[in-house]
Amino acid sequence: MPLPTLKPFGQDLLAAQYDNMLSCVRCGLCLSVCPTYQERLIEPEGPRGRIAIAKALVEGNLSLTSDLLQHWDSCILCDACSFICPSGVHMEAIGQALRTAVTETKGKNPSGPVVNAMLRWVLPNMGLLRTITGIGRLYQKSGLQRLTRASGVLRLLRLEEAEAMLPAIEAPALVPNGQVWEPGGEHRATVALLAGCIMSTAFSETDRATARVLAANGCRVGVPAGQGCCGALHAHRGEIEGARALARRNIDALLASEADTIIVNAAGCGATLKHYGSLLADDPSYKDRAAILAAKARDFTEFLAELGVRPPPRALNMTVTYQEPCHLANAQRVREAPRKLLRAVPGLVLREMAESAMCCGSGALYNVTQTDSSHALRARKVRNAAATEAEVIVTANPGCFIQLGQGLQEARASLRVLHIADLLDQAYRL
């Protein structure tokens, strides 16, 4: 369908999504799964309302108002609507294009100074990120965290919520330099691990657990040097050029390995790697290699379920419930694989929670930019998890892990959170 006459805003970015917008038939099925609509029950806070807003903007019937920006910034881009849409609308692509267009039009990212510092200085610089998380680990291990929390100074400085987002940093950062975990028993596959940014620093032991579990299942696991942040947060917050620069670095590093498969243990990172082909489709130097890497990318649970998980030797006599990260369940369409792995653990009982795939309110720094909505979704998720009377919430994404941990602490619930790689690692270690 030909485009209408467009205003200068969004000609390149949003206009490219115009046919995607026109696919929406306004059936309303998306409203049943949209977390922000379910919380607020108003049309502009649901997918079809946001699409109508973006379409009117492209057509020149709306201007770039603060109200418009608020309705789109409150979208988590969890892709639950895309998963259920009978017309094939891809909501995340529209949201990323709009946020990028806003950033280019305004000349700066409207997400605020903290988010901008994270995107432009911290995440692209792995050395700086390792230093920051190293300081965080020292803060926790030295007893200073306990003292600071007991003193009430965090509450006085209004830093209590921000400080609670710091996960327990158990081990030094995993610095990718070509490390290899050799397979146990028959060699079944050669894989490369995306160490990630937050995963390799704040969750470095989960990265190591991922490698150990893969090795226990016959995989030779390498961690290629030169890799870094995948660019997921940049793409979500409208910093597309930053995301592309990070993608190029990872393509150079990961394709230099001899791995048949690229393993990712963070849902948002996995979804991003699988979209590198579209992210760099207009880059003649990288588009072919980007498509190759995207085809090789697999979530840790997805790959292990496809490979055929070896029965863990150790029983874990516990009851767990599984929280589905949005970008694993919706963007990657991986829903059964994690459950298959959990059911393979001797002694483990899996109890399903209500609304397992409903966003927990963490996605892409949403818990920083939209705190009220994030807290409401977090409380909803914790209530659903607690209702199962499980001992552990299992997830597969660092943002969800942090968000759930905060929610459990706030609710004074007895549950704890585990990444699925850490749980499986327990079952394989005698």
C-alpha positions, 0 to 999 in steps of 0.5 A: 500500500502506498504511503501517505505524504509524511511529515519529516519526522519518522520518514526513514525509520517509522515509515519503514514500519508502516505496512507492519502498522497496517497489519493491525486489524484492531481485534483486541486479542493483544489486550488480553496479554499486554501487561500495561493494559492489564494494569491500567485498562485504557486504550493508549496503554495497549498495543492497538492504541499505541499502533494507532498513535504511531500510525497517526504520527507517521501520517502527520495527524499527530505531533510529537507530544509528551503524552504521546511519548509517555504512552510509548515509553510505558510499553515494555516491548515484551512482544507478548502482543506479537506472539498472540497477534493473528495478523503478524504485527511485530510490535517490538520493531515499531517501538524500536523504530519510534524510540530511535526516531525520537532520539534522532529528532530530539538530538538526545535520548529522552530516557534520562542521564542514568540510562544514557550513561549506562548506554553510552559509557558503561555497557560498551566499555567492558573494562569499566563495567568490570571495575564497577561490578568489582567495587560492588562485590567488594561492597557486599563481601566486606560487610559494608553493604550490611552496615549501610543498610542497617544505618538507614543512610540509603533511605535518607539518600533515597537510594534504597530502591536502587541499591536493592537492584544490585544482585549478590555478586558471588565471583570475579568477572568472567573475562572472555579470552578463549577459555575452553571447557572440555566435554565430559564423555562422548563429544557431541557438539562444539559451541561458543558462549556469549559471555554477555555484559551483565552476565559475565560480571554480576552473574559470572558464576552463572556463565561458568555454570552454563559452561559446566552443564554444557560440558556435562552434556558432551559439549566443548565450550569456548568463550571467544575473546573480543566479545562484549555487550550484545546491544539489546538495551541500546536497541530497546531504548532507541540507540540503534547505531550503538546497537549496531556497533556492538553487534559488529564487535560480537560478529567479529569475535564469535564467528572467528571461533570454530563453533557450530552454535552460539549459546546465550543464557540471557533471554534478551541477549538471545533475542537480539542475536537472532535479530542481528540479520535485520539489525545490519541488513543495510550494512554491506560489510556485515549483513551476510555474516550477521545473518550467519550468526543469527542462524547459529544463535540458540538459547541455552535451554533451547539448545540443550533440549534439542541436543537431548539432555543427559539425565543429571546424576543428583536428585534435587528434592525441591518444588519450583515454579518457572517464570518465563522471560518475555524475550524467551517466551515471546520473542524467541518462542521458546516455551517448552524447552526450559520445562523439559530440562526441569522435568529431567532433574530427579526429585524436582517438582514443577508447579506452574504459576498463573500468568507465567509469561506475563512480564515481570516489569524489568525489561530493558531498564523499564524498572528504572524508567517506569518505576510505578508500573514496574513495581505493580507488575513485580508485585503481581508476579510475586503473588502468582509465584507465591500462590504455587507454594514453591520453594524456588522461582526459576528464570532464564534472564538476569533482569528478571532475576534482579526484579524477582529478587527485589519483589520477594524481598519487598513481600518478605516471601520465603521463596528464592530465585535461581537461574535455570543454569545454576539449578541444573549445575547443582544437579550435575555436580556431585 
